[in-house]
Amino acid sequence: MKTRTNLFMAVLAPFLALALILGFAPQAEAQKSIKLHHLNNDDPLDNATGAMATVFKSLVEAGTNGEIKVQTFPNGQLGKDNEVLQQVRAGVIEMGIHSVGGFASIYPMMGIIDVPFAFPDIAATYEVFDGPFGKKYAADMEAKTGLKILGFGDSGGFFHFSNSRRPITTPADMQGLKIRTMTLDTHQALINSLGGQPAPIAWAELYTALQTGVADGQMNPIPIIAFAKFDEVQKYLSLTGHLFAPYVWAVNMNFWNSLSEQEQTIVQNAATSAIVAGRGISRIIEASDRGLPALTQKMEVNALTPEQKAEFQTQAMPAVKQIIADKHGEEGVAMMNAFLEAIEQAGK
């Protein structure tokens, strides 16, 4: 009997020792985690938000020695952009990289940056959104939404028109074209001012809408047109460069306040670096055989001359400015004027 008891205790001893170690050893501090929503693939070489999410995850986890873990949710896995934005506000997830269309659902003054043909070049967009205007705009967003804004990412560059019916070289060519827009009054006013018919269609439904003729065309940056394979359902691409619509990187404010000052610095610097990476990959895709050079092999591409752009601007800009004034009043006009002044100062 004694032998059997000794044998039993010998077998049990390692497990008892492990239980004692686990029971009395100091417990490691629980890791913090960030669930990050974005709209596209996680591949950092495929699109801007993929690059942003990948760089951010790497820098945060390395900078905190793994104390903060980042889990990405690409391709809108958690729902539509505006729906996920509500999850960020409620603290269900910690942060998201949102489209202007999604963010406008809680911050209507998103539309004040939709003045068409306002930017002279892509470099000016970086100066404007990284500079004093960007900080002023972010502060207004924070005050009105309760979210922390980490910065403004590049959604792929300037917006251009594609369609299945004809080249667009003058405003008259827009007449009667059904052009998909986000659900933004400013985008719809732009299309109306040029004689087109705005068609608000969800991103997930856009390819089919173009394929079946529910919409004749759409407007997006080159990298998005390329990776969405719109060249398969669109014949004409007109390089109008009429809008720049940044991504808005938003964080739940309670989560932000739960971070130490050092952690906040790491997270902010990681987001800033990630935004730069997103801009870089957008320019690379745009110029590479995955962007405009590839599209020119499949679509009929035309670029507007400065004189043609001026004609579009003369027709479209007053209509968009008016809707901003009508919808947002003096406050919106003041923010729009600050935006336009920042563009004028960019590069000086």
Contacts in CASP RR format, 6 or more apart in sequence:
PFRMAT RR
TARGET T0000
AUTHOR 0000-0000-0000
METHOD contacts of the structure
MODEL  1
MKTRTNLFMAVLAPFLALALILGFAPQAEAQKSIKLHHLNNDDPLDNATG
AMATVFKSLVEAGTNGEIKVQTFPNGQLGKDNEVLQQVRAGVIEMGIHSV
GGFASIYPMMGIIDVPFAFPDIAATYEVFDGPFGKKYAADMEAKTGLKIL
GFGDSGGFFHFSNSRRPITTPADMQGLKIRTMTLDTHQALINSLGGQPAP
IAWAELYTALQTGVADGQMNPIPIIAFAKFDEVQKYLSLTGHLFAPYVWA
VNMNFWNSLSEQEQTIVQNAATSAIVAGRGISRIIEASDRGLPALTQKME
VNALTPEQKAEFQTQAMPAVKQIIADKHGEEGVAMMNAFLEAIEQAGK
29 67 0 8 1.000
31 66 0 8 1.000
31 67 0 8 1.000
31 68 0 8 1.000
31 69 0 8 1.000
32 67 0 8 1.000
32 68 0 8 1.000
32 69 0 8 1.000
32 258 0 8 1.000
32 259 0 8 1.000
32 263 0 8 1.000
33 68 0 8 1.000
33 69 0 8 1.000
33 70 0 8 1.000
33 71 0 8 1.000
33 94 0 8 1.000
34 60 0 8 1.000
34 68 0 8 1.000
34 69 0 8 1.000
34 70 0 8 1.000
34 71 0 8 1.000
34 94 0 8 1.000
34 95 0 8 1.000
34 255 0 8 1.000
34 267 0 8 1.000
35 71 0 8 1.000
35 73 0 8 1.000
35 93 0 8 1.000
35 94 0 8 1.000
35 95 0 8 1.000
36 53 0 8 1.000
36 56 0 8 1.000
36 57 0 8 1.000
36 70 0 8 1.000
36 71 0 8 1.000
36 72 0 8 1.000
36 73 0 8 1.000
36 93 0 8 1.000
36 94 0 8 1.000
36 95 0 8 1.000
36 96 0 8 1.000
36 97 0 8 1.000
37 73 0 8 1.000
37 76 0 8 1.000
37 77 0 8 1.000
37 78 0 8 1.000
37 84 0 8 1.000
37 87 0 8 1.000
37 88 0 8 1.000
37 93 0 8 1.000
37 95 0 8 1.000
37 96 0 8 1.000
37 97 0 8 1.000
37 98 0 8 1.000
38 49 0 8 1.000
38 50 0 8 1.000
38 52 0 8 1.000
38 53 0 8 1.000
38 72 0 8 1.000
38 73 0 8 1.000
38 74 0 8 1.000
38 76 0 8 1.000
38 96 0 8 1.000
38 97 0 8 1.000
39 49 0 8 1.000
39 74 0 8 1.000
39 75 0 8 1.000
39 76 0 8 1.000
39 81 0 8 1.000
39 97 0 8 1.000
39 99 0 8 1.000
39 203 0 8 1.000
40 46 0 8 1.000
40 47 0 8 1.000
40 48 0 8 1.000
40 49 0 8 1.000
40 50 0 8 1.000
40 74 0 8 1.000
40 75 0 8 1.000
40 227 0 8 1.000
41 47 0 8 1.000
41 50 0 8 1.000
41 74 0 8 1.000
41 75 0 8 1.000
41 227 0 8 1.000
42 50 0 8 1.000
42 53 0 8 1.000
42 54 0 8 1.000
42 72 0 8 1.000
42 74 0 8 1.000
43 50 0 8 1.000
44 50 0 8 1.000
44 51 0 8 1.000
44 53 0 8 1.000
44 54 0 8 1.000
44 55 0 8 1.000
44 277 0 8 1.000
44 281 0 8 1.000
45 51 0 8 1.000
45 281 0 8 1.000
46 227 0 8 1.000
46 285 0 8 1.000
47 156 0 8 1.000
47 223 0 8 1.000
47 224 0 8 1.000
47 227 0 8 1.000
47 281 0 8 1.000
47 285 0 8 1.000
48 153 0 8 1.000
48 154 0 8 1.000
48 155 0 8 1.000
48 156 0 8 1.000
48 223 0 8 1.000
48 247 0 8 1.000
48 278 0 8 1.000
48 279 0 8 1.000
48 281 0 8 1.000
48 282 0 8 1.000
49 74 0 8 1.000
49 97 0 8 1.000
49 247 0 8 1.000
49 278 0 8 1.000
50 74 0 8 1.000
50 278 0 8 1.000
51 274 0 8 1.000
51 277 0 8 1.000
51 278 0 8 1.000
51 280 0 8 1.000
51 281 0 8 1.000
52 97 0 8 1.000
52 153 0 8 1.000
52 247 0 8 1.000
52 249 0 8 1.000
52 271 0 8 1.000
52 274 0 8 1.000
52 275 0 8 1.000
52 277 0 8 1.000
52 278 0 8 1.000
53 72 0 8 1.000
53 74 0 8 1.000
53 97 0 8 1.000
53 274 0 8 1.000
54 72 0 8 1.000
54 274 0 8 1.000
55 270 0 8 1.000
55 273 0 8 1.000
55 274 0 8 1.000
55 277 0 8 1.000
55 278 0 8 1.000
56 70 0 8 1.000
56 270 0 8 1.000
56 271 0 8 1.000
56 273 0 8 1.000
56 274 0 8 1.000
57 70 0 8 1.000
57 72 0 8 1.000
59 266 0 8 1.000
59 269 0 8 1.000
59 270 0 8 1.000
59 273 0 8 1.000
59 274 0 8 1.000
60 68 0 8 1.000
60 70 0 8 1.000
60 266 0 8 1.000
60 267 0 8 1.000
60 270 0 8 1.000
61 68 0 8 1.000
61 69 0 8 1.000
61 70 0 8 1.000
63 266 0 8 1.000
63 270 0 8 1.000
64 263 0 8 1.000
64 266 0 8 1.000
67 263 0 8 1.000
68 263 0 8 1.000
68 266 0 8 1.000
68 267 0 8 1.000
73 93 0 8 1.000
76 84 0 8 1.000
78 84 0 8 1.000
78 87 0 8 1.000
78 93 0 8 1.000
80 202 0 8 1.000
81 98 0 8 1.000
81 99 0 8 1.000
81 101 0 8 1.000
81 102 0 8 1.000
82 101 0 8 1.000
82 102 0 8 1.000
82 105 0 8 1.000
82 106 0 8 1.000
84 93 0 8 1.000
84 96 0 8 1.000
84 98 0 8 1.000
85 96 0 8 1.000
85 98 0 8 1.000
85 102 0 8 1.000
85 103 0 8 1.000
85 105 0 8 1.000
85 106 0 8 1.000
85 250 0 8 1.000
86 106 0 8 1.000
87 93 0 8 1.000
88 94 0 8 1.000
88 95 0 8 1.000
88 96 0 8 1.000
88 147 0 8 1.000
88 250 0 8 1.000
88 251 0 8 1.000
88 252 0 8 1.000
89 106 0 8 1.000
89 145 0 8 1.000
89 146 0 8 1.000
89 147 0 8 1.000
89 252 0 8 1.000
90 252 0 8 1.000
91 252 0 8 1.000
91 254 0 8 1.000
91 255 0 8 1.000
93 252 0 8 1.000
94 251 0 8 1.000
94 252 0 8 1.000
94 255 0 8 1.000
95 150 0 8 1.000
95 249 0 8 1.000
95 250 0 8 1.000
95 251 0 8 1.000
95 252 0 8 1.000
95 255 0 8 1.000
96 249 0 8 1.000
96 250 0 8 1.000
96 251 0 8 1.000
97 153 0 8 1.000
97 247 0 8 1.000
97 248 0 8 1.000
97 249 0 8 1.000
98 247 0 8 1.000
98 248 0 8 1.000
98 249 0 8 1.000
98 250 0 8 1.000
99 155 0 8 1.000
99 182 0 8 1.000
99 245 0 8 1.000
99 247 0 8 1.000
99 248 0 8 1.000
100 110 0 8 1.000
100 111 0 8 1.000
100 113 0 8 1.000
100 114 0 8 1.000
100 155 0 8 1.000
100 182 0 8 1.000
100 184 0 8 1.000
100 245 0 8 1.000
100 246 0 8 1.000
100 247 0 8 1.000
100 248 0 8 1.000
101 110 0 8 1.000
101 182 0 8 1.000
101 183 0 8 1.000
101 184 0 8 1.000
101 245 0 8 1.000
102 182 0 8 1.000
103 110 0 8 1.000
103 141 0 8 1.000
103 248 0 8 1.000
103 250 0 8 1.000
104 110 0 8 1.000
104 111 0 8 1.000
104 182 0 8 1.000
104 183 0 8 1.000
104 184 0 8 1.000
106 145 0 8 1.000
107 141 0 8 1.000
107 144 0 8 1.000
107 145 0 8 1.000
108 327 0 8 1.000
108 328 0 8 1.000
109 140 0 8 1.000
109 144 0 8 1.000
109 328 0 8 1.000
109 331 0 8 1.000
109 332 0 8 1.000
109 335 0 8 1.000
110 184 0 8 1.000
110 248 0 8 1.000
111 184 0 8 1.000
111 185 0 8 1.000
111 186 0 8 1.000
111 324 0 8 1.000
112 324 0 8 1.000
112 328 0 8 1.000
112 332 0 8 1.000
112 335 0 8 1.000
112 336 0 8 1.000
112 339 0 8 1.000
113 137 0 8 1.000
113 244 0 8 1.000
113 245 0 8 1.000
113 246 0 8 1.000
113 336 0 8 1.000
113 339 0 8 1.000
114 184 0 8 1.000
114 186 0 8 1.000
114 187 0 8 1.000
114 190 0 8 1.000
114 243 0 8 1.000
114 245 0 8 1.000
114 320 0 8 1.000
114 324 0 8 1.000
115 317 0 8 1.000
115 320 0 8 1.000
115 321 0 8 1.000
115 324 0 8 1.000
115 336 0 8 1.000
115 339 0 8 1.000
115 340 0 8 1.000
116 190 0 8 1.000
116 242 0 8 1.000
116 243 0 8 1.000
116 312 0 8 1.000
116 313 0 8 1.000
116 316 0 8 1.000
116 317 0 8 1.000
116 320 0 8 1.000
117 241 0 8 1.000
117 242 0 8 1.000
117 309 0 8 1.000
117 312 0 8 1.000
117 313 0 8 1.000
117 316 0 8 1.000
117 317 0 8 1.000
118 317 0 8 1.000
118 339 0 8 1.000
118 340 0 8 1.000
118 343 0 8 1.000
119 125 0 8 1.000
119 128 0 8 1.000
119 158 0 8 1.000
119 244 0 8 1.000
119 343 0 8 1.000
120 343 0 8 1.000
120 346 0 8 1.000
122 157 0 8 1.000
122 158 0 8 1.000
122 244 0 8 1.000
122 283 0 8 1.000
123 346 0 8 1.000
123 347 0 8 1.000
124 343 0 8 1.000
124 346 0 8 1.000
124 347 0 8 1.000
125 154 0 8 1.000
125 157 0 8 1.000
125 244 0 8 1.000
125 246 0 8 1.000
126 279 0 8 1.000
127 342 0 8 1.000
127 346 0 8 1.000
127 347 0 8 1.000
128 134 0 8 1.000
128 339 0 8 1.000
128 342 0 8 1.000
128 343 0 8 1.000
128 346 0 8 1.000
129 137 0 8 1.000
129 151 0 8 1.000
129 152 0 8 1.000
129 153 0 8 1.000
129 246 0 8 1.000
130 152 0 8 1.000
131 342 0 8 1.000
132 342 0 8 1.000
133 338 0 8 1.000
133 339 0 8 1.000
133 341 0 8 1.000
133 342 0 8 1.000
134 151 0 8 1.000
134 152 0 8 1.000
134 342 0 8 1.000
136 335 0 8 1.000
136 338 0 8 1.000
137 335 0 8 1.000
137 339 0 8 1.000
138 149 0 8 1.000
138 151 0 8 1.000
138 152 0 8 1.000
140 335 0 8 1.000
141 147 0 8 1.000
141 149 0 8 1.000
141 248 0 8 1.000
141 250 0 8 1.000
142 148 0 8 1.000
142 149 0 8 1.000
142 253 0 8 1.000
145 250 0 8 1.000
146 253 0 8 1.000
147 250 0 8 1.000
147 251 0 8 1.000
147 252 0 8 1.000
147 253 0 8 1.000
148 250 0 8 1.000
148 251 0 8 1.000
148 252 0 8 1.000
148 253 0 8 1.000
148 256 0 8 1.000
149 248 0 8 1.000
149 249 0 8 1.000
149 250 0 8 1.000
149 251 0 8 1.000
150 249 0 8 1.000
150 250 0 8 1.000
150 251 0 8 1.000
150 267 0 8 1.000
150 268 0 8 1.000
150 271 0 8 1.000
150 272 0 8 1.000
151 248 0 8 1.000
151 249 0 8 1.000
151 271 0 8 1.000
151 272 0 8 1.000
151 275 0 8 1.000
152 246 0 8 1.000
152 247 0 8 1.000
152 248 0 8 1.000
152 249 0 8 1.000
152 275 0 8 1.000
153 246 0 8 1.000
153 247 0 8 1.000
153 248 0 8 1.000
153 249 0 8 1.000
153 275 0 8 1.000
153 278 0 8 1.000
153 279 0 8 1.000
154 246 0 8 1.000
154 247 0 8 1.000
154 275 0 8 1.000
154 278 0 8 1.000
154 279 0 8 1.000
154 280 0 8 1.000
154 282 0 8 1.000
155 221 0 8 1.000
155 224 0 8 1.000
155 245 0 8 1.000
155 246 0 8 1.000
155 247 0 8 1.000
155 282 0 8 1.000
156 221 0 8 1.000
156 222 0 8 1.000
156 223 0 8 1.000
156 224 0 8 1.000
156 282 0 8 1.000
156 285 0 8 1.000
156 286 0 8 1.000
157 221 0 8 1.000
157 222 0 8 1.000
157 223 0 8 1.000
157 244 0 8 1.000
157 282 0 8 1.000
157 286 0 8 1.000
158 221 0 8 1.000
158 240 0 8 1.000
158 241 0 8 1.000
158 242 0 8 1.000
158 243 0 8 1.000
158 244 0 8 1.000
159 219 0 8 1.000
159 220 0 8 1.000
159 221 0 8 1.000
159 240 0 8 1.000
159 241 0 8 1.000
159 242 0 8 1.000
159 243 0 8 1.000
159 244 0 8 1.000
159 245 0 8 1.000
160 219 0 8 1.000
160 220 0 8 1.000
160 221 0 8 1.000
160 222 0 8 1.000
160 225 0 8 1.000
160 237 0 8 1.000
160 238 0 8 1.000
160 239 0 8 1.000
160 240 0 8 1.000
160 241 0 8 1.000
160 242 0 8 1.000
161 168 0 8 1.000
161 174 0 8 1.000
161 179 0 8 1.000
161 217 0 8 1.000
161 218 0 8 1.000
161 219 0 8 1.000
161 237 0 8 1.000
161 238 0 8 1.000
161 240 0 8 1.000
161 242 0 8 1.000
162 217 0 8 1.000
162 218 0 8 1.000
162 219 0 8 1.000
162 220 0 8 1.000
162 225 0 8 1.000
162 230 0 8 1.000
162 234 0 8 1.000
162 236 0 8 1.000
162 237 0 8 1.000
162 238 0 8 1.000
162 299 0 8 1.000
163 177 0 8 1.000
163 179 0 8 1.000
163 216 0 8 1.000
163 217 0 8 1.000
163 218 0 8 1.000
163 234 0 8 1.000
163 235 0 8 1.000
163 236 0 8 1.000
163 238 0 8 1.000
164 210 0 8 1.000
164 213 0 8 1.000
164 216 0 8 1.000
164 217 0 8 1.000
164 233 0 8 1.000
164 234 0 8 1.000
164 235 0 8 1.000
164 236 0 8 1.000
165 177 0 8 1.000
165 216 0 8 1.000
165 235 0 8 1.000
165 236 0 8 1.000
166 173 0 8 1.000
166 236 0 8 1.000
167 173 0 8 1.000
167 236 0 8 1.000
167 238 0 8 1.000
167 300 0 8 1.000
167 302 0 8 1.000
168 174 0 8 1.000
168 177 0 8 1.000
168 236 0 8 1.000
168 238 0 8 1.000
168 240 0 8 1.000
168 302 0 8 1.000
169 238 0 8 1.000
169 302 0 8 1.000
169 304 0 8 1.000
169 308 0 8 1.000
170 308 0 8 1.000
170 311 0 8 1.000
170 312 0 8 1.000
171 194 0 8 1.000
171 195 0 8 1.000
171 311 0 8 1.000
171 312 0 8 1.000
171 315 0 8 1.000
171 316 0 8 1.000
174 191 0 8 1.000
174 194 0 8 1.000
174 195 0 8 1.000
174 196 0 8 1.000
175 195 0 8 1.000
175 196 0 8 1.000
176 195 0 8 1.000
176 196 0 8 1.000
176 197 0 8 1.000
177 195 0 8 1.000
177 196 0 8 1.000
177 197 0 8 1.000
177 216 0 8 1.000
177 217 0 8 1.000
178 196 0 8 1.000
178 197 0 8 1.000
178 199 0 8 1.000
178 213 0 8 1.000
178 214 0 8 1.000
178 215 0 8 1.000
178 216 0 8 1.000
178 217 0 8 1.000
179 191 0 8 1.000
179 196 0 8 1.000
179 197 0 8 1.000
179 198 0 8 1.000
179 199 0 8 1.000
179 215 0 8 1.000
179 216 0 8 1.000
179 217 0 8 1.000
179 218 0 8 1.000
179 219 0 8 1.000
180 199 0 8 1.000
180 200 0 8 1.000
180 201 0 8 1.000
180 206 0 8 1.000
180 209 0 8 1.000
180 210 0 8 1.000
180 215 0 8 1.000
180 217 0 8 1.000
180 218 0 8 1.000
180 219 0 8 1.000
181 187 0 8 1.000
181 188 0 8 1.000
181 190 0 8 1.000
181 191 0 8 1.000
181 198 0 8 1.000
181 199 0 8 1.000
181 200 0 8 1.000
181 219 0 8 1.000
182 200 0 8 1.000
183 200 0 8 1.000
185 323 0 8 1.000
185 327 0 8 1.000
186 320 0 8 1.000
186 323 0 8 1.000
186 324 0 8 1.000
187 198 0 8 1.000
187 219 0 8 1.000
187 243 0 8 1.000
188 198 0 8 1.000
188 200 0 8 1.000
189 319 0 8 1.000
189 320 0 8 1.000
189 322 0 8 1.000
189 323 0 8 1.000
190 242 0 8 1.000
190 243 0 8 1.000
190 316 0 8 1.000
190 319 0 8 1.000
190 320 0 8 1.000
191 197 0 8 1.000
191 198 0 8 1.000
192 198 0 8 1.000
192 319 0 8 1.000
193 315 0 8 1.000
193 316 0 8 1.000
193 318 0 8 1.000
193 319 0 8 1.000
193 320 0 8 1.000
194 312 0 8 1.000
194 315 0 8 1.000
194 316 0 8 1.000
199 209 0 8 1.000
199 214 0 8 1.000
199 215 0 8 1.000
201 209 0 8 1.000
201 214 0 8 1.000
201 215 0 8 1.000
206 215 0 8 1.000
206 218 0 8 1.000
206 228 0 8 1.000
207 228 0 8 1.000
207 229 0 8 1.000
207 230 0 8 1.000
207 233 0 8 1.000
208 214 0 8 1.000
209 215 0 8 1.000
210 216 0 8 1.000
210 217 0 8 1.000
210 218 0 8 1.000
210 230 0 8 1.000
210 233 0 8 1.000
210 234 0 8 1.000
211 232 0 8 1.000
211 233 0 8 1.000
217 234 0 8 1.000
218 230 0 8 1.000
218 234 0 8 1.000
219 240 0 8 1.000
219 242 0 8 1.000
219 243 0 8 1.000
220 228 0 8 1.000
220 230 0 8 1.000
221 282 0 8 1.000
221 286 0 8 1.000
222 285 0 8 1.000
222 286 0 8 1.000
222 291 0 8 1.000
222 292 0 8 1.000
222 295 0 8 1.000
223 282 0 8 1.000
223 285 0 8 1.000
223 286 0 8 1.000
223 290 0 8 1.000
223 291 0 8 1.000
225 231 0 8 1.000
225 234 0 8 1.000
225 237 0 8 1.000
225 295 0 8 1.000
226 285 0 8 1.000
226 290 0 8 1.000
226 291 0 8 1.000
226 292 0 8 1.000
226 294 0 8 1.000
226 295 0 8 1.000
227 285 0 8 1.000
227 290 0 8 1.000
231 237 0 8 1.000
231 294 0 8 1.000
231 295 0 8 1.000
231 298 0 8 1.000
231 299 0 8 1.000
234 299 0 8 1.000
235 299 0 8 1.000
235 300 0 8 1.000
236 299 0 8 1.000
236 300 0 8 1.000
236 301 0 8 1.000
236 302 0 8 1.000
237 295 0 8 1.000
237 299 0 8 1.000
237 300 0 8 1.000
237 301 0 8 1.000
237 302 0 8 1.000
238 301 0 8 1.000
238 302 0 8 1.000
238 303 0 8 1.000
238 304 0 8 1.000
239 301 0 8 1.000
239 302 0 8 1.000
239 303 0 8 1.000
239 304 0 8 1.000
240 304 0 8 1.000
240 309 0 8 1.000
240 312 0 8 1.000
241 304 0 8 1.000
241 309 0 8 1.000
242 312 0 8 1.000
242 316 0 8 1.000
249 271 0 8 1.000
249 275 0 8 1.000
251 267 0 8 1.000
256 264 0 8 1.000
256 267 0 8 1.000
259 267 0 8 1.000
285 291 0 8 1.000
286 292 0 8 1.000
287 293 0 8 1.000
292 301 0 8 1.000
295 301 0 8 1.000
304 312 0 8 1.000
321 336 0 8 1.000
324 332 0 8 1.000
324 333 0 8 1.000
324 336 0 8 1.000
325 332 0 8 1.000
325 333 0 8 1.000
328 335 0 8 1.000
328 336 0 8 1.000
END
